[in-house]
Amino acid sequence: MDHMLHMLTVRQRQCDLDIKNLILEFNKNRKISRRVQQVSESIRNSQTNSANSPSLGHYRKASGGFIDKLNPKDLDAIIAEITLMHSRVTG
């Protein structure tokens, strides 16, 4: 019985490690942290500068430089992927 418990513990650790690596690769390949930053900056920009924000292309940051606008279809696809992963884990 102890041997079986040990095997399950080892398998669970490996599964946890594999899932962690999968999520890290997903985040890297989909540039999740960059997109979160873009969404945050877009929200801040729209709150402070809504009348002056162009609707296409890119917009000027208050600190200088430009930020590319997010493509809603790209975000929608990523949200759909995350939703699917979540439903498979919880369902």
Protein Blocks (a to p, Z undefined) as FASTA:
>chain_A
ZZmmmmmmmmmmmmmmmmmmmmmmmmmmnommmmmmmmmmmmmmmmmmmmmpcfehiadd
fkgpjdddddfklmmmmmmmmmmmmmmmmZZ
